[in-house]
Amino acid sequence: MALAMVAEDRQINDVLEEGNEMQIRGAKVYLCEGKELSFYEVLLRARQRREIVIGYRLANTEKAVINPPAKTEKKMVS
């Protein structure tokens, strides 16, 4: 994945070389089951952990949603 990012924008290589990491985390790190949260609210929770959320992947889907346009739309988390 990092190779694809560098291929699209060579400047991203500087970010990757500075010791920064990108990890895939499970949603449970940021969410509480049974609550409706917007992507923006998830961003705020990640920020409290000094992390950044760039997108999400719904259960039983292959494709991730990166930088979703409807950041204030609340969704039920289960």
mmCIF file of the N, C-alpha and C atoms, coordinates in Angstrom:
data_MODEL
# 
_entry.id   MODEL 
# 
loop_
_atom_site.group_PDB 
_atom_site.id 
_atom_site.type_symbol 
_atom_site.label_atom_id 
_atom_site.label_alt_id 
_atom_site.label_comp_id 
_atom_site.label_asym_id 
_atom_site.label_entity_id 
_atom_site.label_seq_id 
_atom_site.pdbx_PDB_ins_code 
_atom_site.Cartn_x 
_atom_site.Cartn_y 
_atom_site.Cartn_z 
_atom_site.occupancy 
_atom_site.B_iso_or_equiv 
_atom_site.pdbx_formal_charge 
_atom_site.auth_seq_id 
_atom_site.auth_comp_id 
_atom_site.auth_asym_id 
_atom_site.auth_atom_id 
_atom_site.pdbx_PDB_model_num 
ATOM 1   N N  . MET A 1 1  ? 0.811   -1.184 0.000  1.00 0.00 ? 1  MET A N  1 
ATOM 2   C CA . MET A 1 1  ? 0.000   0.000  0.000  1.00 0.00 ? 1  MET A CA 1 
ATOM 3   C C  . MET A 1 1  ? 0.862   1.259  0.000  1.00 0.00 ? 1  MET A C  1 
ATOM 4   N N  . ALA A 1 2  ? 1.942   1.250  0.764  1.00 0.00 ? 2  ALA A N  1 
ATOM 5   C CA . ALA A 1 2  ? 2.821   2.416  0.800  1.00 0.00 ? 2  ALA A CA 1 
ATOM 6   C C  . ALA A 1 2  ? 3.408   2.677  -0.574 1.00 0.00 ? 2  ALA A C  1 
ATOM 7   N N  . LEU A 1 3  ? 3.747   1.633  -1.306 1.00 0.00 ? 3  LEU A N  1 
ATOM 8   C CA . LEU A 1 3  ? 4.294   1.796  -2.649 1.00 0.00 ? 3  LEU A CA 1 
ATOM 9   C C  . LEU A 1 3  ? 3.281   2.474  -3.561 1.00 0.00 ? 3  LEU A C  1 
ATOM 10  N N  . ALA A 1 4  ? 2.024   2.100  -3.448 1.00 0.00 ? 4  ALA A N  1 
ATOM 11  C CA . ALA A 1 4  ? 0.982   2.724  -4.261 1.00 0.00 ? 4  ALA A CA 1 
ATOM 12  C C  . ALA A 1 4  ? 0.819   4.196  -3.900 1.00 0.00 ? 4  ALA A C  1 
ATOM 13  N N  . MET A 1 5  ? 0.932   4.523  -2.619 1.00 0.00 ? 5  MET A N  1 
ATOM 14  C CA . MET A 1 5  ? 0.810   5.914  -2.195 1.00 0.00 ? 5  MET A CA 1 
ATOM 15  C C  . MET A 1 5  ? 1.955   6.745  -2.756 1.00 0.00 ? 5  MET A C  1 
ATOM 16  N N  . VAL A 1 6  ? 3.167   6.222  -2.728 1.00 0.00 ? 6  VAL A N  1 
ATOM 17  C CA . VAL A 1 6  ? 4.326   6.942  -3.256 1.00 0.00 ? 6  VAL A CA 1 
ATOM 18  C C  . VAL A 1 6  ? 4.212   7.090  -4.767 1.00 0.00 ? 6  VAL A C  1 
ATOM 19  N N  . ALA A 1 7  ? 3.685   6.067  -5.433 1.00 0.00 ? 7  ALA A N  1 
ATOM 20  C CA . ALA A 1 7  ? 3.518   6.134  -6.882 1.00 0.00 ? 7  ALA A CA 1 
ATOM 21  C C  . ALA A 1 7  ? 2.559   7.255  -7.268 1.00 0.00 ? 7  ALA A C  1 
ATOM 22  N N  . GLU A 1 8  ? 1.519   7.491  -6.462 1.00 0.00 ? 8  GLU A N  1 
ATOM 23  C CA . GLU A 1 8  ? 0.561   8.548  -6.759 1.00 0.00 ? 8  GLU A CA 1 
ATOM 24  C C  . GLU A 1 8  ? 1.112   9.919  -6.420 1.00 0.00 ? 8  GLU A C  1 
ATOM 25  N N  . ASP A 1 9  ? 1.854   10.052 -5.346 1.00 0.00 ? 9  ASP A N  1 
ATOM 26  C CA . ASP A 1 9  ? 2.368   11.348 -4.900 1.00 0.00 ? 9  ASP A CA 1 
ATOM 27  C C  . ASP A 1 9  ? 3.717   11.133 -4.232 1.00 0.00 ? 9  ASP A C  1 
ATOM 28  N N  . ARG A 1 10 ? 4.774   11.503 -4.896 1.00 0.00 ? 10 ARG A N  1 
ATOM 29  C CA . ARG A 1 10 ? 6.124   11.252 -4.387 1.00 0.00 ? 10 ARG A CA 1 
ATOM 30  C C  . ARG A 1 10 ? 6.398   11.969 -3.066 1.00 0.00 ? 10 ARG A C  1 
ATOM 31  N N  . GLN A 1 11 ? 5.688   13.050 -2.765 1.00 0.00 ? 11 GLN A N  1 
ATOM 32  C CA . GLN A 1 11 ? 5.892   13.761 -1.509 1.00 0.00 ? 11 GLN A CA 1 
ATOM 33  C C  . GLN A 1 11 ? 5.507   12.910 -0.305 1.00 0.00 ? 11 GLN A C  1 
ATOM 34  N N  . ILE A 1 12 ? 4.630   11.950 -0.497 1.00 0.00 ? 12 ILE A N  1 
ATOM 35  C CA . ILE A 1 12 ? 4.221   11.084 0.608  1.00 0.00 ? 12 ILE A CA 1 
ATOM 36  C C  . ILE A 1 12 ? 5.406   10.259 1.108  1.00 0.00 ? 12 ILE A C  1 
ATOM 37  N N  . ASN A 1 13 ? 6.388   10.045 0.266  1.00 0.00 ? 13 ASN A N  1 
ATOM 38  C CA . ASN A 1 13 ? 7.581   9.300  0.661  1.00 0.00 ? 13 ASN A CA 1 
ATOM 39  C C  . ASN A 1 13 ? 8.290   9.982  1.831  1.00 0.00 ? 13 ASN A C  1 
ATOM 40  N N  . ASP A 1 14 ? 8.311   11.328 1.842  1.00 0.00 ? 14 ASP A N  1 
ATOM 41  C CA . ASP A 1 14 ? 8.927   12.057 2.956  1.00 0.00 ? 14 ASP A CA 1 
ATOM 42  C C  . ASP A 1 14 ? 8.223   11.747 4.268  1.00 0.00 ? 14 ASP A C  1 
ATOM 43  N N  . VAL A 1 15 ? 6.907   11.675 4.243  1.00 0.00 ? 15 VAL A N  1 
ATOM 44  C CA . VAL A 1 15 ? 6.136   11.379 5.450  1.00 0.00 ? 15 VAL A CA 1 
ATOM 45  C C  . VAL A 1 15 ? 6.429   9.966  5.919  1.00 0.00 ? 15 VAL A C  1 
ATOM 46  N N  . LEU A 1 16 ? 6.468   9.019  5.007  1.00 0.00 ? 16 LEU A N  1 
ATOM 47  C CA . LEU A 1 16 ? 6.685   7.625  5.375  1.00 0.00 ? 16 LEU A CA 1 
ATOM 48  C C  . LEU A 1 16 ? 8.091   7.386  5.889  1.00 0.00 ? 16 LEU A C  1 
ATOM 49  N N  . GLU A 1 17 ? 9.067   8.127  5.404  1.00 0.00 ? 17 GLU A N  1 
ATOM 50  C CA . GLU A 1 17 ? 10.449  7.929  5.833  1.00 0.00 ? 17 GLU A CA 1 
ATOM 51  C C  . GLU A 1 17 ? 10.758  8.545  7.186  1.00 0.00 ? 17 GLU A C  1 
ATOM 52  N N  . GLU A 1 18 ? 9.912   9.432  7.695  1.00 0.00 ? 18 GLU A N  1 
ATOM 53  C CA . GLU A 1 18 ? 10.196  10.122 8.948  1.00 0.00 ? 18 GLU A CA 1 
ATOM 54  C C  . GLU A 1 18 ? 9.822   9.303  10.180 1.00 0.00 ? 18 GLU A C  1 
ATOM 55  N N  . GLY A 1 19 ? 9.568   8.029  10.032 1.00 0.00 ? 19 GLY A N  1 
ATOM 56  C CA . GLY A 1 19 ? 9.260   7.184  11.172 1.00 0.00 ? 19 GLY A CA 1 
ATOM 57  C C  . GLY A 1 19 ? 7.793   7.132  11.530 1.00 0.00 ? 19 GLY A C  1 
ATOM 58  N N  . ASN A 1 20 ? 6.943   7.752  10.734 1.00 0.00 ? 20 ASN A N  1 
ATOM 59  C CA . ASN A 1 20 ? 5.508   7.673  10.979 1.00 0.00 ? 20 ASN A CA 1 
ATOM 60  C C  . ASN A 1 20 ? 5.001   6.307  10.565 1.00 0.00 ? 20 ASN A C  1 
ATOM 61  N N  . GLU A 1 21 ? 3.936   5.887  11.205 1.00 0.00 ? 21 GLU A N  1 
ATOM 62  C CA . GLU A 1 21 ? 3.368   4.579  10.912 1.00 0.00 ? 21 GLU A CA 1 
ATOM 63  C C  . GLU A 1 21 ? 1.911   4.709  10.520 1.00 0.00 ? 21 GLU A C  1 
ATOM 64  N N  . MET A 1 22 ? 1.460   3.766  9.712  1.00 0.00 ? 22 MET A N  1 
ATOM 65  C CA . MET A 1 22 ? 0.049   3.671  9.392  1.00 0.00 ? 22 MET A CA 1 
ATOM 66  C C  . MET A 1 22 ? -0.401  2.282  9.802  1.00 0.00 ? 22 MET A C  1 
ATOM 67  N N  . GLN A 1 23 ? -1.453  2.221  10.612 1.00 0.00 ? 23 GLN A N  1 
ATOM 68  C CA . GLN A 1 23 ? -1.952  0.937  11.090 1.00 0.00 ? 23 GLN A CA 1 
ATOM 69  C C  . GLN A 1 23 ? -3.446  0.851  10.849 1.00 0.00 ? 23 GLN A C  1 
ATOM 70  N N  . ILE A 1 24 ? -3.909  -0.350 10.648 1.00 0.00 ? 24 ILE A N  1 
ATOM 71  C CA . ILE A 1 24 ? -5.336  -0.622 10.553 1.00 0.00 ? 24 ILE A CA 1 
ATOM 72  C C  . ILE A 1 24 ? -5.800  -1.042 11.939 1.00 0.00 ? 24 ILE A C  1 
ATOM 73  N N  . ARG A 1 25 ? -6.738  -0.326 12.492 1.00 0.00 ? 25 ARG A N  1 
ATOM 74  C CA . ARG A 1 25 ? -7.261  -0.650 13.821 1.00 0.00 ? 25 ARG A CA 1 
ATOM 75  C C  . ARG A 1 25 ? -8.725  -1.052 13.699 1.00 0.00 ? 25 ARG A C  1 
ATOM 76  N N  . GLY A 1 26 ? -9.136  -1.927 14.579 1.00 0.00 ? 26 GLY A N  1 
ATOM 77  C CA . GLY A 1 26 ? -10.543 -2.304 14.634 1.00 0.00 ? 26 GLY A CA 1 
ATOM 78  C C  . GLY A 1 26 ? -11.386 -1.151 15.154 1.00 0.00 ? 26 GLY A C  1 
ATOM 79  N N  . ALA A 1 27 ? -12.622 -1.095 14.735 1.00 0.00 ? 27 ALA A N  1 
ATOM 80  C CA . ALA A 1 27 ? -13.518 -0.002 15.116 1.00 0.00 ? 27 ALA A CA 1 
ATOM 81  C C  . ALA A 1 27 ? -13.763 0.056  16.622 1.00 0.00 ? 27 ALA A C  1 
ATOM 82  N N  . LYS A 1 28 ? -13.638 -1.061 17.302 1.00 0.00 ? 28 LYS A N  1 
ATOM 83  C CA . LYS A 1 28 ? -13.915 -1.093 18.739 1.00 0.00 ? 28 LYS A CA 1 
ATOM 84  C C  . LYS A 1 28 ? -13.013 -0.152 19.530 1.00 0.00 ? 28 LYS A C  1 
ATOM 85  N N  . VAL A 1 29 ? -11.877 0.218  18.963 1.00 0.00 ? 29 VAL A N  1 
ATOM 86  C CA . VAL A 1 29 ? -10.963 1.142  19.634 1.00 0.00 ? 29 VAL A CA 1 
ATOM 87  C C  . VAL A 1 29 ? -11.637 2.503  19.826 1.00 0.00 ? 29 VAL A C  1 
ATOM 88  N N  . TYR A 1 30 ? -12.492 2.897  18.889 1.00 0.00 ? 30 TYR A N  1 
ATOM 89  C CA . TYR A 1 30 ? -13.089 4.226  18.898 1.00 0.00 ? 30 TYR A CA 1 
ATOM 90  C C  . TYR A 1 30 ? -14.587 4.243  19.174 1.00 0.00 ? 30 TYR A C  1 
ATOM 91  N N  . LEU A 1 31 ? -15.251 3.104  19.066 1.00 0.00 ? 31 LEU A N  1 
ATOM 92  C CA . LEU A 1 31 ? -16.711 3.075  19.090 1.00 0.00 ? 31 LEU A CA 1 
ATOM 93  C C  . LEU A 1 31 ? -17.275 2.341  20.290 1.00 0.00 ? 31 LEU A C  1 
ATOM 94  N N  . CYS A 1 32 ? -18.505 2.662  20.607 1.00 0.00 ? 32 CYS A N  1 
ATOM 95  C CA . CYS A 1 32 ? -19.271 1.938  21.628 1.00 0.00 ? 32 CYS A CA 1 
ATOM 96  C C  . CYS A 1 32 ? -20.459 1.301  20.928 1.00 0.00 ? 32 CYS A C  1 
ATOM 97  N N  . GLU A 1 33 ? -20.637 0.014  21.131 1.00 0.00 ? 33 GLU A N  1 
ATOM 98  C CA . GLU A 1 33 ? -21.712 -0.706 20.470 1.00 0.00 ? 33 GLU A CA 1 
ATOM 99  C C  . GLU A 1 33 ? -23.076 -0.116 20.833 1.00 0.00 ? 33 GLU A C  1 
ATOM 100 N N  . GLY A 1 34 ? -23.937 -0.003 19.826 1.00 0.00 ? 34 GLY A N  1 
ATOM 101 C CA . GLY A 1 34 ? -25.291 0.485  20.043 1.00 0.00 ? 34 GLY A CA 1 
ATOM 102 C C  . GLY A 1 34 ? -25.427 1.998  20.021 1.00 0.00 ? 34 GLY A C  1 
ATOM 103 N N  . LYS A 1 35 ? -24.360 2.737  19.788 1.00 0.00 ? 35 LYS A N  1 
ATOM 104 C CA . LYS A 1 35 ? -24.415 4.192  19.730 1.00 0.00 ? 35 LYS A CA 1 
ATOM 105 C C  . LYS A 1 35 ? -24.395 4.663  18.286 1.00 0.00 ? 35 LYS A C  1 
ATOM 106 N N  . GLU A 1 36 ? -25.076 5.773  18.034 1.00 0.00 ? 36 GLU A N  1 
ATOM 107 C CA . GLU A 1 36 ? -24.995 6.417  16.728 1.00 0.00 ? 36 GLU A CA 1 
ATOM 108 C C  . GLU A 1 36 ? -23.896 7.471  16.790 1.00 0.00 ? 36 GLU A C  1 
ATOM 109 N N  . LEU A 1 37 ? -22.925 7.357  15.902 1.00 0.00 ? 37 LEU A N  1 
ATOM 110 C CA . LEU A 1 37 ? -21.825 8.316  15.842 1.00 0.00 ? 37 LEU A CA 1 
ATOM 111 C C  . LEU A 1 37 ? -21.604 8.755  14.403 1.00 0.00 ? 37 LEU A C  1 
ATOM 112 N N  . SER A 1 38 ? -21.175 9.984  14.249 1.00 0.00 ? 38 SER A N  1 
ATOM 113 C CA . SER A 1 38 ? -20.781 10.459 12.925 1.00 0.00 ? 38 SER A CA 1 
ATOM 114 C C  . SER A 1 38 ? -19.288 10.202 12.744 1.00 0.00 ? 38 SER A C  1 
ATOM 115 N N  . PHE A 1 39 ? -18.833 10.267 11.511 1.00 0.00 ? 39 PHE A N  1 
ATOM 116 C CA . PHE A 1 39 ? -17.402 10.097 11.245 1.00 0.00 ? 39 PHE A CA 1 
ATOM 117 C C  . PHE A 1 39 ? -16.620 11.193 11.962 1.00 0.00 ? 39 PHE A C  1 
ATOM 118 N N  . TYR A 1 40 ? -17.186 12.390 12.014 1.00 0.00 ? 40 TYR A N  1 
ATOM 119 C CA . TYR A 1 40 ? -16.534 13.499 12.702 1.00 0.00 ? 40 TYR A CA 1 
ATOM 120 C C  . TYR A 1 40 ? -16.330 13.173 14.190 1.00 0.00 ? 40 TYR A C  1 
ATOM 121 N N  . GLU A 1 41 ? -17.332 12.557 14.831 1.00 0.00 ? 41 GLU A N  1 
ATOM 122 C CA . GLU A 1 41 ? -17.205 12.190 16.239 1.00 0.00 ? 41 GLU A CA 1 
ATOM 123 C C  . GLU A 1 41 ? -16.133 11.112 16.434 1.00 0.00 ? 41 GLU A C  1 
ATOM 124 N N  . VAL A 1 42 ? -16.013 10.209 15.478 1.00 0.00 ? 42 VAL A N  1 
ATOM 125 C CA . VAL A 1 42 ? -14.956 9.200  15.534 1.00 0.00 ? 42 VAL A CA 1 
ATOM 126 C C  . VAL A 1 42 ? -13.588 9.872  15.400 1.00 0.00 ? 42 VAL A C  1 
ATOM 127 N N  . LEU A 1 43 ? -13.493 10.878 14.529 1.00 0.00 ? 43 LEU A N  1 
ATOM 128 C CA . LEU A 1 43 ? -12.241 11.631 14.385 1.00 0.00 ? 43 LEU A CA 1 
ATOM 129 C C  . LEU A 1 43 ? -11.827 12.263 15.713 1.00 0.00 ? 43 LEU A C  1 
ATOM 130 N N  . LEU A 1 44 ? -12.792 12.834 16.414 1.00 0.00 ? 44 LEU A N  1 
ATOM 131 C CA . LEU A 1 44 ? -12.494 13.461 17.704 1.00 0.00 ? 44 LEU A CA 1 
ATOM 132 C C  . LEU A 1 44 ? -12.007 12.445 18.728 1.00 0.00 ? 44 LEU A C  1 
ATOM 133 N N  . ARG A 1 45 ? -12.614 11.267 18.731 1.00 0.00 ? 45 ARG A N  1 
ATOM 134 C CA . ARG A 1 45 ? -12.167 10.212 19.653 1.00 0.00 ? 45 ARG A CA 1 
ATOM 135 C C  . ARG A 1 45 ? -10.743 9.766  19.329 1.00 0.00 ? 45 ARG A C  1 
ATOM 136 N N  . ALA A 1 46 ? -10.435 9.651  18.054 1.00 0.00 ? 46 ALA A N  1 
ATOM 137 C CA . ALA A 1 46 ? -9.080  9.264  17.655 1.00 0.00 ? 46 ALA A CA 1 
ATOM 138 C C  . ALA A 1 46 ? -8.081  10.344 18.058 1.00 0.00 ? 46 ALA A C  1 
ATOM 139 N N  . ARG A 1 47 ? -8.480  11.581 17.915 1.00 0.00 ? 47 ARG A N  1 
ATOM 140 C CA . ARG A 1 47 ? -7.579  12.685 18.263 1.00 0.00 ? 47 ARG A CA 1 
ATOM 141 C C  . ARG A 1 47 ? -7.209  12.650 19.746 1.00 0.00 ? 47 ARG A C  1 
ATOM 142 N N  . GLN A 1 48 ? -8.154  12.238 20.594 1.00 0.00 ? 48 GLN A N  1 
ATOM 143 C CA . GLN A 1 48 ? -7.860  12.119 22.023 1.00 0.00 ? 48 GLN A CA 1 
ATOM 144 C C  . GLN A 1 48 ? -6.775  11.083 22.275 1.00 0.00 ? 48 GLN A C  1 
ATOM 145 N N  . ARG A 1 49 ? -6.633  10.119 21.370 1.00 0.00 ? 49 ARG A N  1 
ATOM 146 C CA . ARG A 1 49 ? -5.598  9.083  21.475 1.00 0.00 ? 49 ARG A CA 1 
ATOM 147 C C  . ARG A 1 49 ? -4.334  9.476  20.701 1.00 0.00 ? 49 ARG A C  1 
ATOM 148 N N  . ARG A 1 50 ? -4.314  10.705 20.167 1.00 0.00 ? 50 ARG A N  1 
ATOM 149 C CA . ARG A 1 50 ? -3.212  11.215 19.340 1.00 0.00 ? 50 ARG A CA 1 
ATOM 150 C C  . ARG A 1 50 ? -3.052  10.371 18.075 1.00 0.00 ? 50 ARG A C  1 
ATOM 151 N N  . GLU A 1 51 ? -4.205  10.023 17.496 1.00 0.00 ? 51 GLU A N  1 
ATOM 152 C CA . GLU A 1 51 ? -4.236  9.233  16.269 1.00 0.00 ? 51 GLU A CA 1 
ATOM 153 C C  . GLU A 1 51 ? -5.089  9.962  15.230 1.00 0.00 ? 51 GLU A C  1 
ATOM 154 N N  . ILE A 1 52 ? -5.026  9.488  14.003 1.00 0.00 ? 52 ILE A N  1 
ATOM 155 C CA . ILE A 1 52 ? -5.794  10.061 12.902 1.00 0.00 ? 52 ILE A CA 1 
ATOM 156 C C  . ILE A 1 52 ? -6.585  8.952  12.238 1.00 0.00 ? 52 ILE A C  1 
ATOM 157 N N  . VAL A 1 53 ? -7.846  9.209  11.978 1.00 0.00 ? 53 VAL A N  1 
ATOM 158 C CA . VAL A 1 53 ? -8.697  8.272  11.239 1.00 0.00 ? 53 VAL A CA 1 
ATOM 159 C C  . VAL A 1 53 ? -8.853  8.826  9.827  1.00 0.00 ? 53 VAL A C  1 
ATOM 160 N N  . ILE A 1 54 ? -8.575  8.000  8.835  1.00 0.00 ? 54 ILE A N  1 
ATOM 161 C CA . ILE A 1 54 ? -8.688  8.470  7.450  1.00 0.00 ? 54 ILE A CA 1 
ATOM 162 C C  . ILE A 1 54 ? -9.871  7.862  6.714  1.00 0.00 ? 54 ILE A C  1 
ATOM 163 N N  . GLY A 1 55 ? -10.524 6.878  7.313  1.00 0.00 ? 55 GLY A N  1 
ATOM 164 C CA . GLY A 1 55 ? -11.653 6.250  6.644  1.00 0.00 ? 55 GLY A CA 1 
ATOM 165 C C  . GLY A 1 55 ? -12.159 5.068  7.436  1.00 0.00 ? 55 GLY A C  1 
ATOM 166 N N  . TYR A 1 56 ? -13.008 4.286  6.797  1.00 0.00 ? 56 TYR A N  1 
ATOM 167 C CA . TYR A 1 56 ? -13.576 3.109  7.440  1.00 0.00 ? 56 TYR A CA 1 
ATOM 168 C C  . TYR A 1 56 ? -13.949 2.073  6.393  1.00 0.00 ? 56 TYR A C  1 
ATOM 169 N N  . ARG A 1 57 ? -14.171 0.865  6.856  1.00 0.00 ? 57 ARG A N  1 
ATOM 170 C CA . ARG A 1 57 ? -14.652 -0.211 5.992  1.00 0.00 ? 57 ARG A CA 1 
ATOM 171 C C  . ARG A 1 57 ? -15.835 -0.860 6.686  1.00 0.00 ? 57 ARG A C  1 
ATOM 172 N N  . LEU A 1 58 ? -16.956 -0.909 6.004  1.00 0.00 ? 58 LEU A N  1 
ATOM 173 C CA . LEU A 1 58 ? -18.146 -1.545 6.565  1.00 0.00 ? 58 LEU A CA 1 
ATOM 174 C C  . LEU A 1 58 ? -17.962 -3.051 6.592  1.00 0.00 ? 58 LEU A C  1 
ATOM 175 N N  . ALA A 1 59 ? -18.620 -3.697 7.542  1.00 0.00 ? 59 ALA A N  1 
ATOM 176 C CA . ALA A 1 59 ? -18.535 -5.151 7.667  1.00 0.00 ? 59 ALA A CA 1 
ATOM 177 C C  . ALA A 1 59 ? -19.000 -5.816 6.376  1.00 0.00 ? 59 ALA A C  1 
ATOM 178 N N  . ASN A 1 60 ? -18.366 -6.902 6.044  1.00 0.00 ? 60 ASN A N  1 
ATOM 179 C CA . ASN A 1 60 ? -18.706 -7.705 4.862  1.00 0.00 ? 60 ASN A CA 1 
ATOM 180 C C  . ASN A 1 60 ? -18.513 -6.959 3.545  1.00 0.00 ? 60 ASN A C  1 
ATOM 181 N N  . THR A 1 61 ? -17.624 -5.987 3.516  1.00 0.00 ? 61 THR A N  1 
ATOM 182 C CA . THR A 1 61 ? -17.288 -5.308 2.267  1.00 0.00 ? 61 THR A CA 1 
ATOM 183 C C  . THR A 1 61 ? -15.786 -5.347 2.071  1.00 0.00 ? 61 THR A C  1 
ATOM 184 N N  . GLU A 1 62 ? -15.359 -5.285 0.842  1.00 0.00 ? 62 GLU A N  1 
ATOM 185 C CA . GLU A 1 62 ? -13.934 -5.316 0.518  1.00 0.00 ? 62 GLU A CA 1 
ATOM 186 C C  . GLU A 1 62 ? -13.331 -3.911 0.463  1.00 0.00 ? 62 GLU A C  1 
ATOM 187 N N  . LYS A 1 63 ? -14.115 -2.941 0.031  1.00 0.00 ? 63 LYS A N  1 
ATOM 188 C CA . LYS A 1 63 ? -13.592 -1.606 -0.244 1.00 0.00 ? 63 LYS A CA 1 
ATOM 189 C C  . LYS A 1 63 ? -13.754 -0.677 0.958  1.00 0.00 ? 63 LYS A C  1 
ATOM 190 N N  . ALA A 1 64 ? -12.697 0.044  1.282  1.00 0.00 ? 64 ALA A N  1 
ATOM 191 C CA . ALA A 1 64 ? -12.735 1.031  2.360  1.00 0.00 ? 64 ALA A CA 1 
ATOM 192 C C  . ALA A 1 64 ? -13.247 2.368  1.827  1.00 0.00 ? 64 ALA A C  1 
ATOM 193 N N  . VAL A 1 65 ? -13.841 3.148  2.713  1.00 0.00 ? 65 VAL A N  1 
ATOM 194 C CA . VAL A 1 65 ? -14.283 4.501  2.390  1.00 0.00 ? 65 VAL A CA 1 
ATOM 195 C C  . VAL A 1 65 ? -13.244 5.444  2.986  1.00 0.00 ? 65 VAL A C  1 
ATOM 196 N N  . ILE A 1 66 ? -12.499 6.123  2.138  1.00 0.00 ? 66 ILE A N  1 
ATOM 197 C CA . ILE A 1 66 ? -11.462 7.049  2.588  1.00 0.00 ? 66 ILE A CA 1 
ATOM 198 C C  . ILE A 1 66 ? -12.000 8.474  2.470  1.00 0.00 ? 66 ILE A C  1 
ATOM 199 N N  . ASN A 1 67 ? -11.829 9.257  3.526  1.00 0.00 ? 67 ASN A N  1 
ATOM 200 C CA . ASN A 1 67 ? -12.298 10.638 3.589  1.00 0.00 ? 67 ASN A CA 1 
ATOM 201 C C  . ASN A 1 67 ? -13.762 10.745 3.161  1.00 0.00 ? 67 ASN A C  1 
ATOM 202 N N  . PRO A 1 68 ? -14.667 10.143 3.926  1.00 0.00 ? 68 PRO A N  1 
ATOM 203 C CA . PRO A 1 68 ? -16.079 10.142 3.543  1.00 0.00 ? 68 PRO A CA 1 
ATOM 204 C C  . PRO A 1 68 ? -16.642 11.553 3.438  1.00 0.00 ? 68 PRO A C  1 
ATOM 205 N N  . PRO A 1 69 ? -17.484 11.819 2.435  1.00 0.00 ? 69 PRO A N  1 
ATOM 206 C CA . PRO A 1 69 ? -18.016 13.166 2.246  1.00 0.00 ? 69 PRO A CA 1 
ATOM 207 C C  . PRO A 1 69 ? -19.040 13.556 3.308  1.00 0.00 ? 69 PRO A C  1 
ATOM 208 N N  . ALA A 1 70 ? -19.816 12.620 3.827  1.00 0.00 ? 70 ALA A N  1 
ATOM 209 C CA . ALA A 1 70 ? -20.881 12.903 4.795  1.00 0.00 ? 70 ALA A CA 1 
ATOM 210 C C  . ALA A 1 70 ? -20.352 12.699 6.221  1.00 0.00 ? 70 ALA A C  1 
ATOM 211 N N  . LYS A 1 71 ? -19.470 13.563 6.662  1.00 0.00 ? 71 LYS A N  1 
ATOM 212 C CA . LYS A 1 71 ? -18.804 13.386 7.953  1.00 0.00 ? 71 LYS A CA 1 
ATOM 213 C C  . LYS A 1 71 ? -19.730 13.603 9.146  1.00 0.00 ? 71 LYS A C  1 
ATOM 214 N N  . THR A 1 72 ? -20.817 14.343 8.973  1.00 0.00 ? 72 THR A N  1 
ATOM 215 C CA . THR A 1 72 ? -21.720 14.617 10.089 1.00 0.00 ? 72 THR A CA 1 
ATOM 216 C C  . THR A 1 72 ? -22.893 13.641 10.156 1.00 0.00 ? 72 THR A C  1 
ATOM 217 N N  . GLU A 1 73 ? -23.028 12.779 9.172  1.00 0.00 ? 73 GLU A N  1 
ATOM 218 C CA . GLU A 1 73 ? -24.118 11.795 9.142  1.00 0.00 ? 73 GLU A CA 1 
ATOM 219 C C  . GLU A 1 73 ? -23.861 10.708 10.177 1.00 0.00 ? 73 GLU A C  1 
ATOM 220 N N  . LYS A 1 74 ? -24.817 10.552 11.102 1.00 0.00 ? 74 LYS A N  1 
ATOM 221 C CA . LYS A 1 74 ? -24.650 9.547  12.152 1.00 0.00 ? 74 LYS A CA 1 
ATOM 222 C C  . LYS A 1 74 ? -25.053 8.177  11.647 1.00 0.00 ? 74 LYS A C  1 
ATOM 223 N N  . LYS A 1 75 ? -24.306 7.162  12.099 1.00 0.00 ? 75 LYS A N  1 
ATOM 224 C CA . LYS A 1 75 ? -24.576 5.770  11.731 1.00 0.00 ? 75 LYS A CA 1 
ATOM 225 C C  . LYS A 1 75 ? -24.609 4.933  12.989 1.00 0.00 ? 75 LYS A C  1 
ATOM 226 N N  . MET A 1 76 ? -25.452 3.929  12.994 1.00 0.00 ? 76 MET A N  1 
ATOM 227 C CA . MET A 1 76 ? -25.546 3.011  14.138 1.00 0.00 ? 76 MET A CA 1 
ATOM 228 C C  . MET A 1 76 ? -24.353 2.063  14.104 1.00 0.00 ? 76 MET A C  1 
ATOM 229 N N  . VAL A 1 77 ? -23.723 1.930  15.229 1.00 0.00 ? 77 VAL A N  1 
ATOM 230 C CA . VAL A 1 77 ? -22.558 1.051  15.353 1.00 0.00 ? 77 VAL A CA 1 
ATOM 231 C C  . VAL A 1 77 ? -23.006 -0.218 16.054 1.00 0.00 ? 77 VAL A C  1 
ATOM 232 N N  . SER A 1 78 ? -22.666 -1.352 15.448 1.00 0.00 ? 78 SER A N  1 
ATOM 233 C CA . SER A 1 78 ? -23.025 -2.612 16.099 1.00 0.00 ? 78 SER A CA 1 
ATOM 234 C C  . SER A 1 78 ? -21.871 -3.588 16.058 1.00 0.00 ? 78 SER A C  1 
# 
